[in-house]
Amino acid sequence: MRTTFILTLVCLTMGLSAQNIPSADVKKLSGQVVNTSNFSNDGKPIVISFWATWCKPCVKELNAYNDYYMDWKDETGVRIVAISTDDTRSSGRVAPYVNARGWQFDVFLDENGDFKRAMNVANVPHTFLLNGDGEIIWQHTSYVDGDEEELYDKLLELTEK
Amino acid sequence: MLSLIIILPMVAMAQKQDRPKGRLSGNFNMEAWYYLKDSVIGTNVPPEKTLMNGYANFRYDYGNFTAGMRFEGYLNTLQGFEKGYDGTGIPYRFLSYKNEELEFTVGNFYEQFGNGLVLRAWEDKNLGYDNAFEGIHVKYNPYKGVYFKGLYGKQRVFFDLGEGIVRGFDGEININQLFDTLKYAKTRFIIGGSIVSKYQKDENVQYNLPENVASFAGRFNFQHGMFSLKGEYAHKVNDPSADNGMIYKDGDALLVNSTWSKGSFGAMLSGKWVDNMSFRSDYQAVDKNLLINYLPAVTQNHTYALTAMYPYATQLTGEAGAQGEFYYRIKRKTALGGKYGTLITLNYSRVHDIERNREGLENDTLGYKDKFLAISDDLLYDDFNLKIERKFSRKLKGTFIGQYVSYNKQFIEGKGGIVYAKAGVLDLSYRIKRRHSIRLEQQLLMTEQDRGDWYSVMLEYTISPHWFFSIMDQYNYGNDHKDLRVHYYTLSMGYNKGGNRVQLNFGKQREGIVCVGGVCRQVPSAYGAYVTLTSTF
């Protein structure tokens, strides 16, 4: 058993290279199904941030992104996508919750964690920065005040290349 | 299966450059405890001294193919999780193929139909919950706005599969996607329906059990501008089980949710009524095992430890609940709103038992009769809370919460009467300088019942983006038993870089309940040191 397992890992690693955003079905706040492999931003960077209404640091993080979103967009063309991992217990409150906070970015519902699994997210918050080809350039788990500055630095590095 | 996973990347390497490239990704997670003895709070040191839960996911995407697996190891299972997990294995592995219209998966998979009232397979490692299917899963999207899903499978229980076979079908039509003329209409409409049936051979000598048990659900989602209304109704035929005391009565569930937002105002109202809707692929299963469906709680999931002291867990055999939530954002640069604006959230939820009439049915196989939507006077849970979030300056932010909760511990946990508690939170964070922040979180809970009053204080120092240090103390100063007025302290530090995170902790954990979604886990009191490691790649 163990030998097969290790052998599998070795072989998997041999095929390692980058590809587009993994496919999973998520929902718009209107309930419409959207496949994540269709997320795009005309070759410009995308930030994907996993969060939940009951997760305090997640909300702090998205509040911080929202404060800078318009400036970042002007400078780097970035698109921020927030993926709510709330299940049907709390996914119903996401729309008014987002609206009351005045968040400017797109929010999608991942009620059964399909996209969360596809992106190998174990806990929220977990944020990814993807380049124009959908390759993961940078990622960060958890959030503390000031972490948005690291993301901004990475965004600048990416767009100034 | 495994040999297929091995072959795939080799095929990938043999391909020419213009073919899609393969991508390997995954994550790794472990938590290990070293337990110490504390006779006052009654902690147990297991004979192994140290216990560990760990797992790793590996996923390989190549064009339209995906293969994945998860190795899990519980050596032995951490306290607070079910001992059934003891051991190691690869309980999750799959291969799937997807093109524009069709997607199929063989192996293990998760799925949710509608709100989950008749089917939801999901996992949450923090809860020790995993009811994944093993079988065949198909998703078919023949025309824009039309979605079909079908599955056959057996469910996971620890490192085994349950006896029952589950068959399910779900269809959904998005009217606005289907008709081009309605594509940009302000009014949007989605309808859907599911059928789920389980088969389990009847080998019971005492009862004549139904071998096939079916359930049906219908749902709609209506939206007009910033107003939305959605609902789902589910029905299940006779399904005697350990949960319902082997009665043959049908089950029903109704779930309704409505939201409205305008400018700085937002509101949500939701309600639910459930009767005899526990649905498992083995009629003898209990706890969190082999559940086919999911009945979401209509109460708030609290973030702070003391406001979450008395969390509510869905009663599968029946309950009626409602929740209302209101948001108001006071505009920035006003006298009340301050320079950055202030957000006020008001939440109220209440859950009762349902009304059952057992008269003349004491020895009947139906168990009881009830009227649809009839509610009993027995209060199970009641929670009123007010939250204010405000940014005072570029450096100082604060959150204030006031809560009043009534918790029918007797009904939910089987002991302890009804607990009435008041709780308050004061959470302040201050940015000392670029990348350095400090956070002070104070909480108070007052109650005459259960373990009496608590005070909790936490101080956290963070250096973005890598470090965090915290010290926390939860003090049960109001416990009736003087020797149980204990300080539950924890020291933690963590380091983060990219997708990696290491956290070290030392201290005492209080006995309580951890809940995510509608599912809860009982956590025993514990004392010791523990480390958590997570990595995503």
HADDOCK unambig.tbl for C-alpha pairs under 7 A between the chains (distance, minus, plus):
assign (segid A and resid 8 and name CA) (segid B and resid 5 and name CA) 6.85 0.50 0.50
assign (segid A and resid 8 and name CA) (segid B and resid 6 and name CA) 5.36 0.50 0.50
assign (segid A and resid 11 and name CA) (segid B and resid 6 and name CA) 5.85 0.50 0.50
assign (segid A and resid 11 and name CA) (segid B and resid 9 and name CA) 6.62 0.50 0.50
assign (segid A and resid 12 and name CA) (segid B and resid 6 and name CA) 6.81 0.50 0.50
assign (segid A and resid 12 and name CA) (segid B and resid 9 and name CA) 5.98 0.50 0.50
assign (segid A and resid 12 and name CA) (segid B and resid 24 and name CA) 6.59 0.50 0.50
assign (segid A and resid 13 and name CA) (segid B and resid 24 and name CA) 6.75 0.50 0.50
assign (segid A and resid 14 and name CA) (segid B and resid 9 and name CA) 6.95 0.50 0.50
assign (segid A and resid 15 and name CA) (segid B and resid 9 and name CA) 4.82 0.50 0.50
assign (segid A and resid 15 and name CA) (segid B and resid 10 and name CA) 7.00 0.50 0.50
assign (segid A and resid 15 and name CA) (segid B and resid 12 and name CA) 6.61 0.50 0.50
assign (segid A and resid 15 and name CA) (segid B and resid 13 and name CA) 6.35 0.50 0.50
assign (segid A and resid 15 and name CA) (segid B and resid 22 and name CA) 5.98 0.50 0.50
assign (segid A and resid 15 and name CA) (segid B and resid 23 and name CA) 6.89 0.50 0.50
assign (segid A and resid 16 and name CA) (segid B and resid 22 and name CA) 6.28 0.50 0.50
assign (segid A and resid 16 and name CA) (segid B and resid 23 and name CA) 5.24 0.50 0.50
assign (segid A and resid 16 and name CA) (segid B and resid 24 and name CA) 5.37 0.50 0.50
assign (segid A and resid 17 and name CA) (segid B and resid 21 and name CA) 6.48 0.50 0.50
assign (segid A and resid 17 and name CA) (segid B and resid 22 and name CA) 5.89 0.50 0.50
assign (segid A and resid 17 and name CA) (segid B and resid 23 and name CA) 5.02 0.50 0.50
assign (segid A and resid 18 and name CA) (segid B and resid 21 and name CA) 6.64 0.50 0.50
assign (segid A and resid 18 and name CA) (segid B and resid 22 and name CA) 6.71 0.50 0.50
assign (segid A and resid 18 and name CA) (segid B and resid 23 and name CA) 5.22 0.50 0.50
assign (segid A and resid 19 and name CA) (segid B and resid 21 and name CA) 6.13 0.50 0.50
assign (segid A and resid 19 and name CA) (segid B and resid 22 and name CA) 6.65 0.50 0.50
assign (segid A and resid 19 and name CA) (segid B and resid 23 and name CA) 5.94 0.50 0.50
assign (segid A and resid 30 and name CA) (segid B and resid 223 and name CA) 6.86 0.50 0.50
assign (segid A and resid 54 and name CA) (segid B and resid 301 and name CA) 6.10 0.50 0.50
assign (segid A and resid 54 and name CA) (segid B and resid 302 and name CA) 6.39 0.50 0.50
assign (segid A and resid 54 and name CA) (segid B and resid 303 and name CA) 5.71 0.50 0.50
assign (segid A and resid 55 and name CA) (segid B and resid 303 and name CA) 6.55 0.50 0.50
assign (segid A and resid 56 and name CA) (segid B and resid 303 and name CA) 6.67 0.50 0.50
assign (segid A and resid 87 and name CA) (segid B and resid 517 and name CA) 6.37 0.50 0.50
assign (segid A and resid 88 and name CA) (segid B and resid 115 and name CA) 5.80 0.50 0.50
assign (segid A and resid 88 and name CA) (segid B and resid 296 and name CA) 6.23 0.50 0.50
assign (segid A and resid 89 and name CA) (segid B and resid 296 and name CA) 4.66 0.50 0.50
assign (segid A and resid 89 and name CA) (segid B and resid 297 and name CA) 5.72 0.50 0.50
assign (segid A and resid 89 and name CA) (segid B and resid 298 and name CA) 6.32 0.50 0.50
assign (segid A and resid 89 and name CA) (segid B and resid 517 and name CA) 5.79 0.50 0.50
assign (segid A and resid 89 and name CA) (segid B and resid 518 and name CA) 6.74 0.50 0.50
assign (segid A and resid 92 and name CA) (segid B and resid 257 and name CA) 6.54 0.50 0.50
assign (segid A and resid 93 and name CA) (segid B and resid 268 and name CA) 6.24 0.50 0.50
assign (segid A and resid 96 and name CA) (segid B and resid 259 and name CA) 6.66 0.50 0.50
assign (segid A and resid 96 and name CA) (segid B and resid 260 and name CA) 6.62 0.50 0.50
assign (segid A and resid 96 and name CA) (segid B and resid 261 and name CA) 5.57 0.50 0.50
assign (segid A and resid 96 and name CA) (segid B and resid 266 and name CA) 4.79 0.50 0.50
assign (segid A and resid 96 and name CA) (segid B and resid 267 and name CA) 6.13 0.50 0.50
assign (segid A and resid 99 and name CA) (segid B and resid 261 and name CA) 6.78 0.50 0.50
assign (segid A and resid 100 and name CA) (segid B and resid 264 and name CA) 5.41 0.50 0.50
assign (segid A and resid 100 and name CA) (segid B and resid 265 and name CA) 6.11 0.50 0.50
assign (segid A and resid 100 and name CA) (segid B and resid 266 and name CA) 5.99 0.50 0.50
assign (segid A and resid 100 and name CA) (segid B and resid 327 and name CA) 6.19 0.50 0.50
assign (segid A and resid 100 and name CA) (segid B and resid 328 and name CA) 6.59 0.50 0.50
assign (segid A and resid 100 and name CA) (segid B and resid 329 and name CA) 6.15 0.50 0.50
assign (segid A and resid 112 and name CA) (segid B and resid 112 and name CA) 6.47 0.50 0.50
assign (segid A and resid 112 and name CA) (segid B and resid 122 and name CA) 6.52 0.50 0.50
assign (segid A and resid 120 and name CA) (segid B and resid 26 and name CA) 5.39 0.50 0.50
assign (segid A and resid 120 and name CA) (segid B and resid 27 and name CA) 5.61 0.50 0.50
assign (segid A and resid 120 and name CA) (segid B and resid 536 and name CA) 6.40 0.50 0.50
assign (segid A and resid 138 and name CA) (segid B and resid 498 and name CA) 6.60 0.50 0.50
assign (segid A and resid 139 and name CA) (segid B and resid 498 and name CA) 5.28 0.50 0.50
assign (segid A and resid 139 and name CA) (segid B and resid 499 and name CA) 5.69 0.50 0.50
assign (segid A and resid 140 and name CA) (segid B and resid 498 and name CA) 5.12 0.50 0.50
assign (segid A and resid 140 and name CA) (segid B and resid 499 and name CA) 5.54 0.50 0.50
assign (segid A and resid 141 and name CA) (segid B and resid 499 and name CA) 6.30 0.50 0.50
assign (segid A and resid 144 and name CA) (segid B and resid 462 and name CA) 6.56 0.50 0.50
assign (segid A and resid 144 and name CA) (segid B and resid 464 and name CA) 6.27 0.50 0.50
assign (segid A and resid 145 and name CA) (segid B and resid 437 and name CA) 6.42 0.50 0.50
assign (segid A and resid 145 and name CA) (segid B and resid 464 and name CA) 6.78 0.50 0.50
assign (segid A and resid 146 and name CA) (segid B and resid 435 and name CA) 5.10 0.50 0.50
assign (segid A and resid 146 and name CA) (segid B and resid 464 and name CA) 5.65 0.50 0.50
assign (segid A and resid 147 and name CA) (segid B and resid 464 and name CA) 5.43 0.50 0.50
assign (segid A and resid 147 and name CA) (segid B and resid 465 and name CA) 5.25 0.50 0.50
assign (segid A and resid 150 and name CA) (segid B and resid 465 and name CA) 6.89 0.50 0.50
